């Protein structure tokens, strides 16, 4: 009797992945976001990655969804002083920000 070869190719061993700190991971910033004027709302962590969200307006839509705003988010402010943030470059990793659909209201 003649031996036939197996129809599937042999399994290869998985290549081991390098540790996470040595892999090329997409760059992103993680920020804490608060709702404007709501001192009882806990902060939400939001990943800011320009490769995933291409425009500032789409980022504001994402913030609206994550914070469950009933109105559109129009502005992002710093909690100290209420300085308005206009772009991804102004957002700093591991900092807090306030999302607003109107004027900035400081925490009391």
C-alpha positions as CSV (number, residue, x, y, z in Angstrom):
1,X,0.0,0.0,0.0
2,X,1.3,3.4,-1.0
3,X,1.6,6.1,1.7
4,X,-0.1,9.4,0.7
5,X,1.0,12.7,2.0
6,X,-1.2,14.6,4.4
7,X,-3.4,17.2,2.6
8,X,-2.7,20.0,5.1
9,X,0.8,21.5,5.6
10,X,2.5,20.8,8.9
11,X,1.9,23.3,11.7
12,X,4.6,25.8,12.4
13,X,5.5,26.8,15.8
14,X,4.3,30.2,16.8
15,X,6.9,32.9,16.8
16,X,7.3,34.4,20.2
17,X,6.2,38.0,20.6
18,X,8.6,40.4,22.2
19,X,7.5,41.9,25.5
20,X,5.0,44.8,25.2
21,X,7.5,47.5,26.0
22,X,9.6,46.4,23.0
23,X,6.8,46.2,20.5
24,X,5.9,49.0,18.2
25,X,2.5,50.1,19.7
26,X,0.5,53.0,18.3
27,X,1.1,56.2,20.2
28,X,-1.7,57.6,22.3
29,X,-2.5,59.7,25.3
30,X,-4.8,58.8,28.1
31,X,-6.7,61.7,29.7
32,X,-9.3,62.1,32.5
33,X,-12.5,63.8,31.3
34,X,-15.1,65.4,33.6
35,X,-18.5,66.8,32.8
36,X,-18.8,70.6,33.0
37,X,-20.6,71.7,36.2
38,X,-21.2,68.2,37.6
39,X,-19.0,67.8,40.7
40,X,-20.5,64.3,41.4
41,X,-19.6,62.8,38.0
42,X,-16.5,60.6,38.3
43,X,-13.8,61.1,35.7
44,X,-13.7,58.8,32.6
45,X,-10.4,57.7,31.1
46,X,-10.3,58.5,27.3
47,X,-7.7,57.3,24.9
48,X,-6.6,60.1,22.5
49,X,-5.0,58.6,19.4
50,X,-5.0,60.7,16.2
51,X,-4.6,57.5,14.1
52,X,-8.0,56.3,15.4
53,X,-9.8,59.7,15.5
54,X,-8.8,61.9,12.6
55,X,-10.4,65.2,13.4
56,X,-11.1,67.3,16.5
57,X,-14.9,67.2,15.8
58,X,-14.9,63.4,15.7
59,X,-13.0,63.4,19.0
60,X,-15.7,65.7,20.6
61,X,-18.4,63.3,19.3
62,X,-16.5,60.4,21.0
63,X,-16.3,62.4,24.3
64,X,-20.0,63.1,24.1
65,X,-20.7,59.3,23.7
66,X,-18.4,58.2,26.4
67,X,-19.6,60.8,29.0
68,X,-23.3,60.3,27.9
69,X,-24.0,63.9,27.3
70,X,-27.5,64.8,26.3
71,X,-26.3,67.7,24.2
72,X,-23.3,67.9,21.8
73,X,-19.9,68.5,23.4
74,X,-18.5,71.7,21.8
75,X,-15.5,72.6,24.0
76,X,-12.8,71.1,26.1
77,X,-11.3,73.1,29.0
78,X,-8.6,72.7,31.6
79,X,-10.1,72.4,35.1
80,X,-7.7,75.0,36.5
81,X,-8.7,78.4,35.1
82,X,-10.9,77.1,32.3
83,X,-8.5,77.6,29.4
84,X,-10.0,76.2,26.2
85,X,-8.2,73.4,24.4
86,X,-8.5,73.6,20.6
87,X,-6.3,70.7,19.3
88,X,-4.8,67.3,20.0
89,X,-1.4,68.8,20.5
90,X,-2.6,70.8,23.5
91,X,-3.8,67.6,25.3
92,X,-1.2,66.2,27.7
93,X,-0.9,62.6,28.7
94,X,-2.4,61.8,32.2
95,X,-4.0,65.2,32.7
96,X,-7.6,66.1,33.5
97,X,-10.0,68.1,31.3
98,X,-13.6,69.3,31.4
99,X,-16.0,68.6,28.5
100,X,-18.7,71.2,27.9
101,X,-21.6,72.0,25.6
102,X,-21.5,75.7,26.6
103,X,-19.6,78.0,28.9
104,X,-17.1,76.7,31.4
105,X,-18.3,76.4,34.9
106,X,-15.6,76.0,37.6
107,X,-16.1,73.3,40.2
108,X,-17.4,74.6,43.6
